[in-house]
Amino acid sequence: MCHYLLTHYDAGQRWESAIHAFVPRNRIVVIGAGVAGLVAALKLAHAGLKVTLLERAAAPGGKMRALPVGGRSIEAGPTVFTMRWVFDEIFRECGTALDDHVALRPASLLARHAWSADERLDLFADVDTSAEAIAAFAGPREADGYRRFCARAAEVYRTLEGSFIRGERPSPLDLGRRVGLSGLGDLWRIRPFTTLWQALGDYFQDPRLRQLFGRYATYCGASPFAAPATLMLVAHVEQAGVWYVQGGLNRLGQALASLAEERGASIRYGAEVAQIETDRSRVTGVMLVDGERIPADAIVANADVAALGHGLFGPEAAGAGDRIAASQRSLSAVTFCANVRTEGFPLAHHTVFFSGDYRAEFSEILTRRRLPSDPTVYVCAQDRGDSGPAPDGPERLLLLVNAPADGRERAFSPSEIESCETNLRRRLAACGLSLTTSEPAAITTPEGFEALFPATGGALYGRAAHGWMASFKRLGSRTRLPGLYLAGGSVHPGPGVPMAAQSGRLAAEAVLSDLASTVRSPRAAMSGGTSTR
């Protein structure tokens, strides 16, 4: 019976029934209540394990955070919700439905884009509607290029979803084996050795459109001039559905936390882990900063791999992480959360105001390591939907400018941040938008993100996705230290809310799989315990 359960299980449930039936309630500690840690805790608690989730902040969500400004809550982290299939599957695997916990509304307008007061372009979830808008904006040849670009983006996504996104971290050879001989042609056609900027030249002659679609590299904290062409898959991800989350993405973190507790997980806020403890052969537990020790048979670390690599969780766990040089970090940001009266430009929920010279902007950030003098500005108008008039009175805005991730090494001076805000307002004004504020904005700088997420330098996406090997350099769920597993946007399959959630799912599946292997062979070491996959 035990062998049957271990070899015949529902794909959505993985090893849960076997673990629940035949293994005592193993003690699992999850460090960090970002989306990956929440998903891992939920999955493991649902499987019947004894899960303690430790979060040093006062609330769940990690980067999915909100800040109080003038008595109102403003989302200060991710604002775009895509790939809802990841969460639909996770909630379904835990016996419920995403729609029962979070209110979602599909967006028909993906984003509004502007280059000047007279140059605006809306992109829509519907390809035909977007193509018509592009034809009116840049001509029929560019609209045809857009359709070809969308077809290729879909092909890239189909090639990588099953072989890369859903599976454990592969090496290049592993990826080739996964797609098989029949898929090698597809793998080659996604042009992994070509930069995104170069590939976009095959579809668009208008430099504004190359700039627009090149911006997809920043979704992974990368430069379009160095990121691989495979990132064009982001276009397909958005066309497959962008959703508004009622209450903001912070609400999704709260929903995951509540469900994890319903399934038996214990979540402790204000609980900061000082060290991961071992017996020199495997993990044994964690010690908190106040000296409390919590035993564990397995630990899932939902922390940036740089925090482990730099020894922030103790010397014994340092070898399980990654020391990422400043030059290899992904982008950081300077963000402004404010209640603002707007005038002129008709904001959408998501609006992007592009700089006059994209290449110069990234050169300033990544080569000269300074804030851009002419920044591209992303604005999330959180009180607006697809269309409609501006709110009556001040509206909640998140404004974001890309920045170098040097917050570990230095802090930008007040005058540099003041210049950043001046340059931001100048870029908005060039497109016809003026802002009036009556109270100070809540500003987060790279050093502020470093304080929130130590050892990152403020990098928001882990290692930068520069070069075709970058994705293979990310660590996977299993580590060199038996019993220690990784999850989060800095590990495979990559950054972004759905990908981080998928990493938590993969980490939980690795824990359950390895525990199941001890059921089959109790005297054996955990399978995969020394793997670096």
Sequence and secondary structure as in RCSB ss.txt:
>XXXX:A:sequence
MCHYLLTHYDAGQRWESAIHAFVPRNRIVVIGAGVAGLVAALKLAHAGLKVTLLERAAAPGGKMRALPVGGRSIE
AGPTVFTMRWVFDEIFRECGTALDDHVALRPASLLARHAWSADERLDLFADVDTSAEAIAAFAGPREADGYRRFC
ARAAEVYRTLEGSFIRGERPSPLDLGRRVGLSGLGDLWRIRPFTTLWQALGDYFQDPRLRQLFGRYATYCGASPF
AAPATLMLVAHVEQAGVWYVQGGLNRLGQALASLAEERGASIRYGAEVAQIETDRSRVTGVMLVDGERIPADAIV
ANADVAALGHGLFGPEAAGAGDRIAASQRSLSAVTFCANVRTEGFPLAHHTVFFSGDYRAEFSEILTRRRLPSDP
TVYVCAQDRGDSGPAPDGPERLLLLVNAPADGRERAFSPSEIESCETNLRRRLAACGLSLTTSEPAAITTPEGFE
ALFPATGGALYGRAAHGWMASFKRLGSRTRLPGLYLAGGSVHPGPGVPMAAQSGRLAAEAVLSDLASTVRSPRAA
MSGGTSTR
>XXXX:A:secstr
 HHHHHHS  TTTTTHHHHHHHS   EEEEE  BHHHHHHHHHHHHTT EEEEEESSSSSBTTS EEEETTEEEE
 S   B  HHHHHHHHHHTTS GGGTS EEE SEEEEEEEETTEEEEEESSHHHHHHHHHHHH HHHHHHHHHHH
HHHHHHHHHHIIIIISSS   HHHHHHHHHHHHHHHHHHT TTSBHHHHHTTT  SHHHHHHHHGGGGGGT  TT
TSBGGGGHHHHHHHT  EEETT HHHHHHHHHHHHHHTT EEEET  EEEEEE SSSEEEEEETTS EEE SEEE
E S HHHHHTTTT HHHHTTS    GGGB  EEEEEEEEEEEEES   SEEEE  S HHHHHIIIIIS S  SS 
 EEEEETT  SS    SS EEEEEEEEE S TTT    HHHHHHHHHHHHHHHHHTTEEEEESS  EEE HHHHH
HHSTTSTT SSSB   STTHHHHS  SB SSTTEEE STTSTT SSHHHHHHHHHHHHHHHHHHHHHHHH TTS 
 TTTT   
